[in-house]
Amino acid sequence: MLRPDVMSLRDLDPDHTKLKLIGHSAAGDEELSSTVDDHAFLLTELAQGLAEGGLSPDFEDFRLEGCETADAETRTAFSGHPELDKQTNTAELAPAQRLANAPADAGFARARVAGYEGFGVARPTGLHQERLLGTFEAPTAKARRSHVKRVFIPRKLTLPSSS
């Protein structure tokens, strides 16, 4: 956890530091919140705040740790599952892709944002961080977090022109 009284964003080494952004999110969201019922921050505002706080423009390793940060819509299967191919899960709308685009707009040209499929588990049952699908009470699938990590890079959307 970064404490400004101990270390500022300016002091983070962009070549040797991972910046983990932890909060609540949902598939396709444009925001991150500190609690489920708390104020949410737009991912673009978050990126701008990091730039204004002094984070080096050379910084590249961002980790978006909320639920469904690699998902444009709630999944019924993890990647690599045949059922997933039937979904219209466009990565362009995943929170991690939105955040990858936002740092580029805020001056972080080398931004790489890791997002994770499914829901995060605060207290995993094993040695590793877990992600799941379904509900916390009755999950339909579980996976090790590192197996469902996806990395997003900045890209601009080209919208069809209206005629």
C-alpha positions in Angstrom: 0.0 0.0 0.0 1.4 3.4 -0.9 1.4 6.0 1.8 2.2 9.5 0.6 3.8 10.3 4.0 6.4 7.5 3.4 6.6 7.4 -0.4 5.1 9.4 -3.2 4.1 8.3 -6.7 7.1 10.4 -7.9 9.4 8.0 -6.1 8.2 4.8 -7.8 10.7 3.3 -10.2 8.8 2.6 -13.5 11.2 -0.2 -14.4 10.9 -2.2 -11.2 7.4 -1.4 -9.8 3.9 -2.9 -10.3 1.1 -0.5 -9.4 -1.8 -2.5 -8.1 -5.1 -0.6 -8.3 -7.6 -2.3 -5.9 -11.3 -1.7 -5.8 -14.7 -2.9 -6.8 -15.7 -3.1 -10.5 -17.9 -5.1 -12.8 -17.8 -6.2 -16.4 -17.9 -3.3 -18.8 -17.6 -0.7 -16.1 -15.9 2.7 -16.6 -15.2 3.1 -12.9 -13.6 1.7 -9.8 -14.9 2.2 -6.2 -13.3 1.7 -2.8 -16.4 -0.1 -1.5 -19.5 -1.5 -3.1 -21.7 1.5 -1.9 -19.0 4.2 -1.9 -18.2 6.9 -4.5 -16.8 5.5 -7.7 -13.9 7.0 -9.7 -13.9 7.0 -13.4 -10.9 5.2 -14.8 -10.0 8.2 -16.8 -10.0 10.3 -13.6 -7.9 7.7 -11.9 -5.3 7.8 -14.7 -5.3 11.6 -14.7 -4.9 11.6 -10.9 -1.8 9.3 -11.1 -0.3 11.7 -13.7 -1.0 14.8 -11.5 0.3 13.0 -8.5 3.7 12.7 -10.1 3.8 9.1 -11.4 6.5 8.9 -14.1 5.2 9.0 -17.7 7.5 6.0 -18.3 5.5 3.9 -15.9 4.0 0.8 -17.6 3.0 -2.0 -15.2 -0.6 -1.4 -13.9 -2.6 -4.2 -12.3 -6.4 -3.6 -12.0 -7.4 -5.9 -9.2 -11.2 -5.6 -9.1 -13.8 -8.1 -10.2 -14.3 -8.8 -13.9 -11.6 -6.3 -15.0 -10.8 -8.3 -18.1 -14.5 -8.8 -19.0 -16.8 -6.7 -21.2 -19.8 -8.7 -19.9 -20.2 -11.3 -17.2 -18.7 -14.5 -18.3 -20.2 -18.0 -18.3 -16.8 -19.7 -18.8 -13.1 -18.7 -18.5 -11.0 -18.2 -21.7 -10.1 -21.3 -23.6 -13.5 -22.9 -23.0 -15.6 -23.6 -26.1 -18.7 -22.0 -24.6 -16.8 -18.7 -24.4 -16.5 -18.5 -28.2 -20.3 -18.2 -28.4 -20.3 -15.0 -26.2 -20.0 -11.5 -27.7 -17.4 -10.5 -25.2 -15.6 -7.6 -26.8 -12.4 -6.8 -25.0 -12.7 -3.1 -26.0 -15.3 -2.6 -23.2 -13.4 -4.4 -20.4 -12.4 -2.1 -17.5 -8.7 -3.0 -18.0 -8.8 -1.9 -21.7 -10.6 1.3 -20.7 -7.8 1.9 -18.1 -5.1 1.0 -20.6 -6.5 3.7 -23.0 -6.8 6.3 -20.2 -3.1 6.3 -19.1 -2.1 6.8 -22.7 -4.4 9.9 -22.8 -2.8 11.1 -19.5 0.7 10.8 -20.8 1.6 7.1 -20.0 2.6 6.0 -23.5 4.0 2.6 -22.4 1.0 1.6 -20.2 0.2 -2.1 -19.9 -2.8 -2.9 -17.7 -3.4 -6.4 -16.4 -7.0 -7.4 -15.8 -8.5 -10.6 -14.5 -11.5 -12.6 -15.7 -14.3 -13.4 -13.2 -14.8 -12.4 -9.6 -12.0 -12.0 -7.1 -11.9 -14.0 -3.9 -10.8 -12.2 -0.8 -10.0 -15.4 1.1 -8.9 -18.1 -1.3 -9.3 -21.7 -0.3 -5.8 -22.7 -1.4 -2.3 -21.2 -1.6 -3.0 -19.0 -4.6 -5.4 -16.1 -5.4 -8.6 -17.4 -7.1 -11.1 -16.1 -9.5 -14.6 -17.6 -9.9 -17.7 -17.5 -12.0 -21.3 -17.7 -10.9 -21.9 -16.6 -7.3 -19.6 -16.7 -4.2 -22.1 -19.1 -2.5 -22.3 -21.4 -5.5 -19.5 -20.9 -8.0 -19.8 -22.6 -11.4 -16.0 -22.4 -12.1 -12.8 -21.6 -10.3 -9.4 -20.6 -11.6 -6.0 -19.6 -10.3 -5.8 -15.8 -10.8 -2.6 -16.0 -12.9 -4.3 -18.3 -15.3 -7.1 -15.8 -16.2 -4.9 -12.7 -16.3 -5.1 -10.7 -19.5 -2.8 -7.8 -20.4 -4.2 -4.8 -22.3 -2.3 -2.1 -24.1 -3.5 1.3 -25.2 -5.5 1.5 -28.4 -7.9 3.9 -29.9 -11.3 2.9 -31.0 -12.3 3.9 -34.4 -16.1 4.5 -34.5 -18.0 4.1 -37.8 -18.8 7.4 -39.3 -22.4 8.4 -39.6 -23.6 9.0 -43.1 
